[in-house]
Structure formats: structure tokens, C-alpha cells
Amino acid sequence: MKKMEAIILVVSRPGTEEKVYEKLKDHPNVKEIYRVYGEYDLILRVEVNDIEELDKFHDGVLRQTREIELTETLIASTYGLKED
């Protein structure tokens, strides 16, 4: 079964970007994490089995991270990198 991917845009409290990065970088659902400039502080690429697992990650991980002020979740559709 193909995994579901989502891109999550994260706004953290000012000055806490590194703390959020450290809390999320080793989570098994987080496949990539980038610190970025602009409106958002971090971009996550997460992989989950289904929408229920995405709900658990969102509610159980992101909402429990006090340093996160706001997230925007984009569920990936049909495009992506081609596998070799």
C-alpha cells in the first residue's frame, strides 16, 4: 500500500525554531525537515499510512509542541519525484 505524504508548514514562537526542529527531526513520520525564511519557520515532509495516522501526528505531536503557534497542512496529490 502506498503511503500518504503531506507537507506541513510550521510557524513557531519567535526564537524557538531550533527547539521545534530538535523535537521533530527524529520522529518516524518526519521524512524531511527544513528551516526556512519567510512567513513560515519550518517545512516538514511527513509520510503516514492514512488520514487517521496524519490526525494522530497532528494532534499528538504538533499540537503538543508548545513552541508551535500555527501549522498549515498540504496533502500531496499525484505529483512527486520519480523513483529510479
RAZI-V492344 format. One record per helix or strand of 2 or more residues. SS is the DSSP state (2 for helix, 1 for strand). FROM is the first residue (numbers start at 1). TO is the last residue. If there is no record, write none. Layout:
ss=[SS SS]
from=[FROM FROM]
to=[TO TO]
This chain:
ss=[1 2 1 1 2 1]
from=[4 17 30 42 51 68]
to=[12 24 35 48 62 75]
